[in-house]
Amino acid sequence: MQTPISYFTELTDPRVDRSKEHLMEDIIFITIAAVICGAETWNDIENYGKSKE
Protein backbone atom coordinates (compact mmCIF):
# COMPACT_ATOMS: atom_id res chain seq x y z
CA MET A 1 0.00 0.00 0.00
CA GLN A 2 1.33 3.41 -0.97
CA THR A 3 1.42 6.38 1.38
CA PRO A 4 -0.63 9.43 0.35
CA ILE A 5 2.53 11.46 -0.33
CA SER A 6 3.94 8.79 -2.65
CA TYR A 7 1.20 9.55 -5.19
CA PHE A 8 2.56 13.08 -5.62
CA THR A 9 6.19 12.07 -6.25
CA GLU A 10 5.29 11.12 -9.82
CA LEU A 11 4.23 14.69 -10.69
CA THR A 12 6.57 16.85 -12.75
CA ASP A 13 7.84 19.89 -10.86
CA PRO A 14 7.99 22.87 -13.28
CA ARG A 15 10.01 25.07 -10.91
CA VAL A 16 13.67 26.02 -11.46
CA ASP A 17 15.89 23.74 -9.35
CA ARG A 18 17.86 26.55 -7.71
CA SER A 19 14.70 28.24 -6.42
CA LYS A 20 13.18 25.18 -4.72
CA GLU A 21 12.91 25.45 -0.95
CA HIS A 22 10.41 22.63 -0.46
CA LEU A 23 9.55 19.40 -2.26
CA MET A 24 6.53 19.64 -4.56
CA GLU A 25 4.84 16.65 -2.91
CA ASP A 26 5.19 18.35 0.50
CA ILE A 27 3.57 21.54 -0.81
CA ILE A 28 0.66 19.60 -2.30
CA PHE A 29 0.14 17.52 0.83
CA ILE A 30 0.26 20.56 3.13
CA THR A 31 -2.21 22.37 0.86
CA ILE A 32 -4.67 19.46 0.96
CA ALA A 33 -4.30 19.09 4.74
CA ALA A 34 -4.83 22.83 5.25
CA VAL A 35 -8.00 22.85 3.14
CA ILE A 36 -9.35 19.83 5.03
CA CYS A 37 -8.69 21.76 8.25
CA GLY A 38 -10.66 24.77 7.01
CA ALA A 39 -8.16 26.93 5.10
CA GLU A 40 -9.94 29.08 2.54
CA THR A 41 -7.18 31.33 1.19
CA TRP A 42 -3.52 31.02 0.21
CA ASN A 43 -2.66 32.99 3.34
CA ASP A 44 -4.57 30.44 5.43
CA ILE A 45 -2.60 27.64 3.76
CA GLU A 46 0.68 29.44 4.40
CA ASN A 47 -0.22 29.99 8.06
CA TYR A 48 -1.19 26.33 8.42
CA GLY A 49 2.10 25.18 6.92
CA LYS A 50 4.13 27.47 9.16
CA SER A 51 2.25 26.30 12.24
CA LYS A 52 3.23 22.68 11.48
CA GLU A 53 6.98 23.31 11.06
Backbone bond lengths (Angstrom), bond angles and torsions (degrees), N, CA, C in turn:
res aa  C-N    CA-C-N  psi(-1)  N-CA   C-N-CA  omega(-1)  CA-C   N-CA-C  phi
1 M - - - 1.454 - - 1.533 108.82 -
2 Q 1.315 115.12 133.03 1.463 120.35 179.81 1.524 110.69 -84.00
3 T 1.334 114.97 151.40 1.460 119.88 173.66 1.526 108.26 -79.54
4 P 1.322 118.18 156.79 1.473 119.50 179.27 1.530 113.17 -56.01
5 I 1.319 117.58 -39.60 1.468 120.57 -178.40 1.523 111.32 -66.35
6 S 1.322 118.22 -31.72 1.466 120.42 -176.85 1.531 112.36 -62.57
7 Y 1.312 118.27 -24.29 1.461 120.68 177.55 1.528 111.81 -67.29
8 F 1.320 117.11 -28.20 1.460 121.18 -177.18 1.521 113.24 -85.69
9 T 1.318 118.79 -14.82 1.468 121.31 -177.99 1.523 111.67 -68.01
10 E 1.316 117.51 -19.58 1.460 121.59 -179.69 1.529 112.93 -82.24
11 L 1.322 118.12 -10.14 1.462 121.65 179.85 1.525 110.87 -73.74
12 T 1.320 116.28 145.22 1.457 121.53 176.29 1.523 109.02 -81.36
13 D 1.327 115.62 130.92 1.461 121.37 179.65 1.526 108.36 -95.64
14 P 1.348 118.76 111.98 1.463 121.33 -175.70 1.531 114.44 -79.41
15 R 1.321 117.69 -3.13 1.465 120.32 -176.00 1.530 111.70 -75.03
16 V 1.334 115.58 156.25 1.462 122.36 176.24 1.529 108.06 -71.56
17 D 1.336 117.13 132.49 1.467 121.22 -175.16 1.526 113.46 -53.55
18 R 1.318 117.69 -42.31 1.467 119.77 -174.73 1.531 113.63 -69.98
19 S 1.337 116.71 -14.71 1.467 119.17 -178.21 1.530 112.88 -102.05
20 K 1.321 117.08 5.07 1.467 120.20 -178.12 1.524 110.85 -81.73
21 E 1.318 115.68 122.40 1.465 121.23 174.21 1.522 110.93 -101.55
22 H 1.329 116.26 -28.55 1.461 121.53 -175.73 1.527 109.27 -134.00
23 L 1.326 116.23 152.80 1.457 120.65 176.32 1.529 109.58 -69.63
24 M 1.332 115.72 143.13 1.463 120.88 -179.50 1.528 111.21 -58.20
25 E 1.334 117.25 -42.63 1.465 119.18 -178.43 1.530 111.64 -64.78
26 D 1.331 117.71 -30.95 1.467 120.68 175.98 1.525 110.93 -68.14
27 I 1.325 116.57 -42.04 1.469 120.93 179.21 1.524 110.36 -62.21
28 I 1.318 116.94 -44.72 1.466 121.01 -179.40 1.523 110.58 -64.57
29 F 1.330 116.37 -45.37 1.464 119.84 -178.97 1.526 111.50 -63.89
30 I 1.326 117.60 -43.72 1.467 121.34 178.58 1.525 110.38 -62.80
31 T 1.331 117.07 -39.92 1.466 121.05 178.30 1.523 111.03 -61.65
32 I 1.322 116.97 -46.42 1.470 120.81 179.42 1.529 110.43 -63.22
33 A 1.330 116.78 -45.39 1.466 120.60 179.82 1.526 110.94 -61.62
34 A 1.323 116.89 -41.64 1.462 120.95 -179.83 1.527 111.19 -63.31
35 V 1.320 117.11 -42.87 1.468 120.97 179.80 1.528 110.26 -65.66
36 I 1.328 117.10 -40.95 1.467 120.22 176.75 1.530 110.44 -60.14
37 C 1.329 116.02 -34.90 1.471 121.34 -179.16 1.523 113.24 -85.55
38 G 1.340 117.52 6.40 1.456 120.20 173.01 1.512 116.63 107.65
39 A 1.326 118.72 2.54 1.468 120.30 178.42 1.526 109.50 -64.33
40 E 1.328 115.80 135.74 1.461 120.56 -178.95 1.518 113.39 -120.11
41 T 1.325 117.56 -13.07 1.466 120.95 -179.32 1.527 109.08 -131.94
42 W 1.344 115.64 167.75 1.471 119.71 176.64 1.521 110.53 -63.68
43 N 1.330 116.99 -33.79 1.469 119.88 176.55 1.527 111.19 -64.94
44 D 1.330 116.68 -39.43 1.465 120.51 176.13 1.529 110.52 -60.91
45 I 1.329 116.06 -42.65 1.466 120.83 -179.97 1.524 110.29 -64.68
46 E 1.317 116.41 -42.82 1.467 120.55 177.79 1.528 110.69 -61.05
47 N 1.317 116.61 -46.22 1.465 120.70 179.70 1.527 111.25 -62.46
48 Y 1.317 116.75 -39.49 1.463 120.95 177.69 1.529 110.12 -62.06
49 G 1.321 116.49 -48.20 1.459 120.62 179.83 1.517 112.36 -59.90
50 K 1.314 116.56 -43.42 1.471 120.57 179.65 1.527 111.37 -66.03
51 S 1.321 116.80 -33.85 1.467 119.58 -178.91 1.523 112.12 -71.97
52 K 1.329 117.25 -17.04 1.470 121.50 -178.33 1.522 112.93 -101.53
53 E 1.345 117.68 5.77 1.469 120.34 -179.77 1.507 111.54 -66.03
